[in-house]
Amino acid sequence: MIVNFWADALPEDTAEGLPVPGRMASFLVGHCGFFMFNFLNVCYLIFFEEYTFQRFRKNFLLQLGFVACFVQIFSCITSIHRYNIDDEYGVWNKAGVIIGLVAFTFFNFTDIYLMFQPKKNVTAIRLGICFWVVLAIGNGDYSMANWEEKNTKPFQMLIALKTLSHIVALIVFRKYVEDGTVSVDESISSKDAMLRLLKVLIFVDCLCLGGAGLKKTILSYPGTGLTFTVMVIATSFIGRMDFMTGKSAAVGTESQPLKSIV
């Protein structure tokens, strides 16, 4: 057997102490799916949001999303390489964890803005950014210090938390749209269409999180890649709304630019 598409993440070995047939190839295929989602995300952002529509440079949230997707590509490359050389927990895995922490941290920066920028809560945004940075550094340090015993387990737990954070952020933002805290410009979308879009994105994120919980590599890794696409879709619309534009999304004063908060 070359690829066992429905291989479980665990156990790694059979009762006879031999590698589970097709397991490593399943991880390889799963990470290829993860890579492809982010490769397509980056291509979309460059060729369509920037070159075609010329909206990218005006959309701060989308710029954060671009960094997340672009960096995650390199984490996926390290994973594809380590499974190609049958070195599951070697130095390439350590590199992938560190790079992945950077990618997911930028991913979660978008969550902070979705939850707190509509209320102009500058303190919460700054604390939220610090929280994700400190958590990523702490997780990386703990993972490296306890690699022989824990390897990627702390990282995987953090990724589940980060995905849950994105679901919560989308739910909170949908509530803002629903109660009128955030107004939707008709040139971007109608209010009803935006509510339906957010509902779909929340549902897809929940499916991805549930799929990861099944411990099937063919579901968990492409599913995690899909959460990046959910983020790109969300920010491509939300980042163009009034509360995120320079004139009405000012931090601290009416004239202070949004980017000054970072």
Buried (B, 14 or more C-beta within 10 A) or exposed (E): EEBBEEBBBEEEEEEEEEEBBBBBBBBBBBBBBBBBBBBBBBEBBBEEBBEEEEBBEBBBBBBBBBBBBBBBBBBBBBBBBBBEEEEBEEEBBBBBBBBBBBBBBBBBBBBBBBBBBBEBBBEBBBEBBEBBBEBBEEBBEBBEEEBEEBBBEBBBEBBEEBBEBBBBBBBBBBEBBEEEEBBBEEEBBEBEEBBEBBEEBBEBBBBBBEBBEBEBBBBBBBBBBBBBBBBBBBBBBBBBBBBBBEEEBBBEEEEBEBEEBE
